[in-house]
Amino acid sequence: MTTATRDTGALALKPYIRLLTTTQFAFNTGFYAVLPYLAAHLGDGLGMAGWLVGLVLGLRTFSQQGLFVVGGALTDRYGPRPVVLTGCALRIAGFCWLAQAGSTPTVIGAVLLIGFAAALFSPAVESETARAAVAHEHASGTPRAQVLAVFSAAGQAGAFIGPLLGSLLLLLGGGFRSACLAGAVVFVGVLVGHARLMPRGPRRVPAAAAGARTPLGILSDRPFLVLCLAYSCYLLSYNQLYLALPVEVERATGSQGALGGLFALSSLLVVVAQLPLTRWSARRIAPRTALIAGLAVVAAGFAAVPLAPGGPAGLLPGATLVVLLTLGQMLLVPAARGLVPDLVDDRRLGLATGALSSVSGLAVLVGSAATGTLLDTPGPVLWAVLAAVPLAGAGLALTLPSGRGAPSPADAGTDQL
């Protein structure tokens, strides 16, 4: 295999990986066509009080992120196909229900269904992508991180296009109901595509071994637990885009009007730079090193905020934070997900993928409450504490195994994906 062939391997993806990557793009397109406008619909359209809007949004997050481990366990037990198809069907039903919901109980029921649907299909798709990336690495010599980077970039592209689709529907006078129905149509397409193209043949966990493959059992694996904690430090830091960044933007400009542009900047950075950055890092540094470096870059983003000039360049601190946080994310997320197959048995990969998200989601829930109390403290203190979080994660990551690099050309076999 020539160097040129290996350098373009991330783009020469097999049909199954292309299906999973396209799925991630479609998931986020349909989801973000609705989510950015949900709070305004609940408050302005349905007249809900602010605390009730917050409760509804929190319940949606819990029913999704907190239950990822359930979807992962079901994927290990029954295989990805039935879990993905069930999740898509529930998401379609949830969006259609939300489009018609006009009371608090019906809205809560709809958002819980929407969240649980994602808790089913996302761990299934993510674990299958990790498994397929490892197989692609063995067969072609392309580092798994490059395949996972394509997956991440596709998700960010969907997160960028989804709100534009929702805005277009709102501008055309369709309202929130049209956005919900458009999201449902996207998932109908995903459901049909997977029903036709996703392989059959479920992967089943032997009954005698099922008890050992519980969330608590997998978290007793020290290296995997360390990865969960390090990843939690990243996710808690990334969540500051929704907590600390709005405070900084309002301090600098007097309003939060520039937030939309900064979020768009983050998504565009991932779409444009994710693949070349991961191609560079996957060839030159081990996954553990990429994880540590990414956390260090995230820490630098927080440390730079009180050092960046204000005045006419009042948005510069916030923009610096967004750029460095996004660069750190692009380095560490493919590396962290690529480490999971090295740390757990293949038969527990779905459960491990779900546990990684659920543990991190719990850490964000607890940690965000703690960091939220710091938002009124003097600037340098706040940013120093926030910078310490990813640095602690980098320290934890130092104890992890380095992870597999790309196999040599001699190790490459026939790609079966």
N, C-alpha and C positions, 0 to 999 in steps of 0.2 A: 504493500500500500504506500503510495507516495505521500510526501508532505502536503502537497496541494490537495490531495483527496481528503486527508485528515483535517486540514484547516477548514474545509467546507462541509465537514460531516454533520455539523449541527443543522445545516439547511437541507441535507439529504435525508429527511426523516421518513420513516416507514409509515404506511397508511394508518396503523393503529395509533401511533404517536400524533399524527396529524389530526385524527379524529378527537383525541383527548385535548389537544391544544385548541382546536376550533371550538370544542365544547366550553372550555374556560372563557374564551372570548365571548361566546353567545350567552353564557351564564351571566357575566358581568354586564353585558349590554342590556339584557332584559331587566336585571336587578336594578342597575343605576338609572334606568329610564324612569323608575318609580321612587326609589329611596330618597333622593335629594328633595323631593317635593312632598314627602309624607308629613313632616312636621307642620308645614304651612297648611296642608289640607286639613289636618286634625284641628289646628288652632283656628284658622280663618274660615275654613269650609264647614266644619262640624261644631265649632264653638267650644272646643274642649279647653279646660284650664291648663295653664302651663305645667303644673305638676303632673297632670294626667297625661299630657303629651309626652313628658319625660318618662313616665311609667311605661307607656305603650312602647316607646322606642327601646327602653331597657329590657322589656319582656321579649321583644324581637331578637335583640342581641343574645339574651340568655338562651332562648329556644334554638338558636343557631350555634353560636360558638361553644356554649356550655355543653351541648349535646353532640358535638362532633365525635366524641368517643363512642357514642352509641352507633352512629353510622359506620365508623371504622370497624367495630366489633361485628356488625351485621355483614359487612363486606368480607371479612375473614371467614365468616360462617357460611354465607350463601353465594359468595362471588360478587363481582361488581355490577354485573348486568341487571339483576332484579332490583338492587338497591338504587342504582341510577334511574332506572325507569320509574320506580315508585316515587323517588324524590321529584322527578320532573312532573309526574302526574299531580302530586300534592302541591307543587309550586303553581301549576296552572290553575288548580282549584282555588288556591289561596289568593292569587291575583284577581280571579273573577269574583270571588267573595268580597275582597277588599273594594273592588270597583262599585259594589252595590251596598256595602256596609254603611249604615247611617246612625248606629247607636254604639255606645261604648262596649257592650258585650260582644257585638258582632265584629267590631274593629279589632278587639283583642283576640278573638278567635281567629280572624283572618291573618293577623300578623304572626300569631303563634304557629299557624299552619305554614306560612311562608318561611319562617325561621327554621322549623323542623325539617322542611323539605331540603333546605341547604345542608342541614346537619346529616342528611342521608347521602345526597349525591356528591358533596364536595370531598369528604374523606375518601369515598370510593374512587373518584376521578384522580385525586392527588396521589393516593397510594398506587394506583395503576400507572400513573405517569412516572413515579419513582421507580417502580418495578421495570417498566419498559425502558427507562433511561439507563438502568444498570445493564439490561440485556443488550441495548444498543451500544453501550460502552464496550462490553465484552466482544461484540461482533465486529464493530467498525473501528474501535480505538478512539472514538469521540468521547471526551469526558462527559460524564453524566450531567455535570453542572451546566453544560451548554444546552442540553435538551431541556433541563428545568428552567433555564433562563428564557428559552423560547416560550415555555408555558407561562412564566411570570409576565413577560412582555405582552403576550396575548391577553392576559387578564387585565393588565393596565390599559391596553388599547380599548377593551370593552368598557372599563370604568371611565374612560375619556369620552367615548362615543355615546354611551348610555344617557348621560345627562343632556347631551345635545339633542338626542332623539326625543327625550321627555320635554325639553324646552320647545322644540319644534311643534310637538303636538299641542302644547299649551298655547303657543302663539297662534296656531291655526284655529284656536277656539274649542278644541276637543276637551280640555279640562283634565283633571286628575283621573277621571274614569277612563279616558282614552289612553292615558299613559299606562294604567294598569292592564288594560286589554291588549295594548301593544306588547307589554312584557309577557303576557300569557301567550301571545302568538309566537314570540321568540322561543318560548319553552315548548310549544307544540312542535316547532321545527326540530329542536334538540331531541325531544322524545321520539319523533319519527326517525330521525337520523340514527339514534342509538338502537332503536328497535330493529333497524335494518342492518346496521354495520357492526354493532358491538358483539364480539364473539360470545358464543354460549359456553357451556361447560363450567359451572360454578365451582369455586374452590371451597371445599368444606373442611372444617376443623373436626378431627375425630372426637367423638363424644367423651372418651376417657380423658382427653387432654384439655377439654374445653374449660374446666374449672381453673386450670393453671394460667389461662390466657385472659385474665380479668384486668381491668385498669390498675388495680392495686398491685397485681402481680407484675405487670410490665414496668410499673414505676419503682419496683424493688431492684430493677436492673440499674446499678449506679451510673454507668456511663450515659445511658439514655436519660436518666433523671437529671444529670448534669446538663445535657443538651437542652432539655425542657426548661431548666432554670435560666440558662444563658439566652435561649430564644425568648423567654419571658421578659428578660431585661430589655431586649430589642423591642418587643411589641409594646411594652410599657412606655418606652421612649418614643416610639412612632406615634403612639396615641396622643402625645403632646401636640401634634399637629392640630388636634381638635380641642385642646385645653390651653396650653401655654401660648401657642402661636396666635390665636385670636386676641389674647390679652396684650401680647407684644405689638401686634398690628394696630390695635386701638390706641395703645400708648403712643405709638409713633405717628399715627395719622389722624387720630380723633374719631375713627370709625372702623368698621370691619369690612368696608366695601372692597378692599383689595384682596380679601381672602380667596375669592373665586379664582383670580389670576394666579395666585401662589399655588393653589391646588392643581390647576391646569398645568403649571410649570412642572410640578412633581410628576404628573402622569406623562407628560411629553418627554421628560428626561428618561423615564423608564422605557418608553416606546422606542426612543432614538438610540439610547446608549446601553441598554441592558445587554444586548447580544455581543457587541464588540468588547465591552468591559468583561463579561464573563468568559468570552473566548480567550482574552488575554490572561485573566486570572487562572482559568482552568489549566492552561498550558504551563504556567510558571510557579504557582504556589499550591500547597496542599489545601484541601477543604477546611481543615481546622485553622490554618493560617488566614484563609479568606474570611472565616467567621470572626476571628479575633480582629483582623484589620477593619472589617465592616463595623464592628462595635466601637472601635477606636475612632473611626471617622464620624460616627453618630455622636460620640462624646465631644469631638472637636466642634461639631455644629452647635451644641449647647454652650460650650465654652466661648465660642466666637461672638455670641449675641451681645454680651456687655462690652465687648471690645470693638465692635463694628461702629463706624461713625453714624451719628444721627443727622439732625438738621435737614438740609435739602434731600439728603439720601436717607430719609427716615425709614424707608422700607428695606434698606440694605441688611440690617440685622435679621429681619424675618426671612428675606430671600436667601441669605447665607445659611440659615438654619435649614430651610427647605432643601436647598441644593445638597448640603452635606448629609442630611438625614436620608435623602433619596439615594445618594451615592453609596452610603453605608448599607442601605437596604439592598441595593443591587449586588453588592459584594457578598453579603452574608446569607440572604434568603436561599438562593440556589445551593450554596455550600451546606447550610444547615439541613435542608431537605435531602441533599445528596448523602449526608452522613447517616440518616435514619436506617437505610438498608444495611449499612455496615454494623449497626449497633443492635439490631433485633433480628430474630428469626423471620424468614420470609413469610411463614404462616401467620405471623403476628403483625405484618406490615400495615394492614388497614387499621388495626387497633392502635398501633404506635403513631400513625399519622393523625388519627383522631385525638389521641391523648396529647400530642404535641400542641395542637390547637386549643384543646379544652384547658389544659394546665396554664397555657399562656393567657387564655381569656380570663381565667380566674385571677391570675396575677394582675391583669389590667384592671379588673373590677376592684380589687383590694388596693392596688397601688395608685390608681387614679384618685381614689378618695383621699389617700394620704398626700399625694402631690398637689391635689386641688386645694388643700389647706395652705399651701405655700404661695399661692398666686398673689396674695396681698403682701408678701414679704419683700424687702429690698431686692432690687434686680440681681446684683451679683450673687447673693445668697441663693436665690431661686435657681439661677442657671448653674451654679456650682453643684448644687444637690442633684439637679437633673443630669449633669455630665457624669456624676459619680455612678449613676445607675448602669449605663452601658459599660463603663470601665469595670464595674463589678462583674458584669457578664463576661467581659473579655478575660478576667482573671479565672473565672470558672472554666471557660473554654480551653484554657491552657492545659487542663488536666485530661482533655479528651484525646483519643487516638487521632492521628493525623488524617486518616481517611485514605481511601484508594485514589491514586492518580490514574491517569489514562493508561490502559494496558499497552504494551508494546505492539508493533505491527505483527510480530510473530505470534502473539496471543490472540489475534483477531480471528474469528471463525466466520461461519455463515450466519447472517442476521435472520432470525426467525420471526421478527415482529411483523 
